[in-house]
Structures are given as structure tokens and as C-alpha cells.
Amino acid sequence: MSFDKRAIEIGLSGISCTEDFDFRKNTTIGIGGKAALALFPGSADELERAVRFLIENAVPFCILGRGANVLASDRGFSGVAVCTRSVRQILFLQEDVYCGCGADFSEIIALSERKGLGGIEFMAGIPATAGGAVFMNAGAQGQYIASAVKYVDAFECGKRLRIPTKECDFSYKCSRFMKRNSIVLGVCLHLKGMETQKIELSLDRAKAARNRLPKGRSMGCVFKNPSSISAGALIEQAGLKGISHGDAIISDEHANFIINRGNATAEDVRYLIDLAKEQVYKRTGVLLEEEIRYIGDF
């Protein structure tokens, strides 16, 4: 689909933008083609304005935070990339912290620790923004960000809404925002007053667990875990650890990770994803479900 870049730049004057946005340089796995235009709103109001304009003018768009858990097509994206990394304000009010959707979790955790507030240490090391984490209910070691969410500000069905936790419809690696394709603008987290030493111990445990994960460029875990066994174990049992296609490889350390060894393409990665789904289903009858999102045409 074609669109008028100049008309968007004029209609959204004041919002930073750039042409020829490269997904290889803006995703954790380092794969993908380009988008003709990218917008970088600097606040929730600018993000809402940008999204409203794009919807009203029928311009396709994708939302991108840290670029984890996404695979962009080698052919790029025939729309506008809306990057949230500048919507990063972090405001404290007693034991609550309000975070713009682009706030980096490493910064949220560090600032919270300085104020003696904990409860989100399990997120340490996860390359996530506040918005992305809430969108997919991110977590680790059996803990999920939903446990700390007080409310979420979102743009949904043409309206700006403040949605309390009980209405966020959180479940395993899923939320209301994912189901309704809502745009998370900001998140209020309720933390706990804790001794610094206790927070540091919790952070050390979380970081140690992250350090056991595969090194190299990846999207993070590719598949959701079925109810009874981990996706990584199923892929390993199917004999796929270390299997490669092009420059992409199913990690021989953790089979739920696909690593870009340097010049992998999205098609290389998709081949391995499809292979894992096919072989696990053939062997066990379990159909693995991706937790990553796809951007562009495949």
C-alpha cells in the first residue's frame, strides 16, 4: 500500500520522523527490511495524535518499543513504524510509579530500587518497555508484570481510556491490549516498600537466571509454553537443538531461542519456526503457538 509521506509529515508536524527506517538496526534479532517512514512521538499525547491521524487516513502502522519479541519481514513494512522509545517519563507517587509506554524496564527497576521500592525484580534483564511488557504480560520465573499493574492508559476504539487491572484481561503471555490491538500509552505500577538488601538479592537471582539464557541476537523465547511442559523441552526432544537454516540456528543451549549468527534472514527464521511446529506436532500432537509478533508481509 502506498501513502503520502509528505502529507503525514505535514499532518503530524512537531513529531520527530525519519525515512528509510531499518528493522535490522531496531530489533533485538537484527533482521528485517525497511519502513518508508518512522515516527518518534515524545509523549503519550503525541503518540495518541499520531495513531489517530494514521487510523483516520487509513495508513497501516506498527508499534515498536525495544524491538524484542518481533520478527520483521525481509521485504520490510509497507506502512509507518511508530517508535515509542521517547515516551519514557517515569513518575513516582509514594509506592506507585507511572511509566510512559516507552520507559525502559531496566531504568524503572533501577530508579525504584533507589527509592526502596521492589516487586518487579523478576523483570531484570528483559529487554522490554513498559508498554510492550504490559501488552504481552511479560515475565520470568513464573512471575508476570500483571501482578504489579494498577491501571493502564490506552488508546482503544478511538478513545483514550484508563483501564484498571481487573479489566486488563491478563493471562499467560496475553492481555486485553493484545486481543483488541490497543495502543498502550502509559502504565501505573504498584510496588512494595522493601529493604535495599532484599531488592538486591532478588535482582541478583533474576540476573543469574537471565545469564543462563543463550547469548547472541534473538527475539527472546519464540513459543509460548504449553500447559504441561516447556516449549524448549518439546523442541529439544524432537531433536532440533542446533539445527540451522542459513545463518539462523535453534540454540543448542535453549531450544526455544533462535539465534541470528550474523546475516540470518526472516525467511531463515520462519523456516526454523515452521520446522519446530511441524516436528513437535508430529511427535506429540502439541501445536506450538508463537509468542513473537510478525511485522510486514511473509
Secondary structure as UniProt FT lines:
FT   HELIX           5..11
FT   TURN            12..14
FT   STRAND          16..22
FT   HELIX           23..25
FT   TURN            28..29
FT   STRAND          34..40
FT   HELIX           44..56
FT   TURN            57..58
FT   STRAND          61..64
FT   STRAND          70..72
FT   TURN            74..75
FT   STRAND          77..83
FT   TURN            85..86
FT   STRAND          90..93
FT   TURN            94..95
FT   STRAND          96..100
FT   TURN            101..102
FT   HELIX           105..114
FT   TURN            115..116
FT   STRAND          117..118
FT   HELIX           121..123
FT   TURN            124..125
FT   HELIX           130..135
FT   TURN            136..137
FT   STRAND          139..140
FT   TURN            141..142
FT   STRAND          143..144
FT   HELIX           145..148
FT   STRAND          149..156
FT   TURN            157..158
FT   STRAND          159..164
FT   HELIX           165..167
FT   TURN            172..173
FT   HELIX           176..179
FT   TURN            180..181
FT   STRAND          183..190
FT   STRAND          192..193
FT   HELIX           196..211
FT   HELIX           231..237
FT   TURN            238..239
FT   TURN            241..242
FT   STRAND          244..245
FT   TURN            246..247
FT   STRAND          248..250
FT   TURN            255..256
FT   STRAND          258..260
FT   HELIX           266..284
FT   STRAND          293..295
//
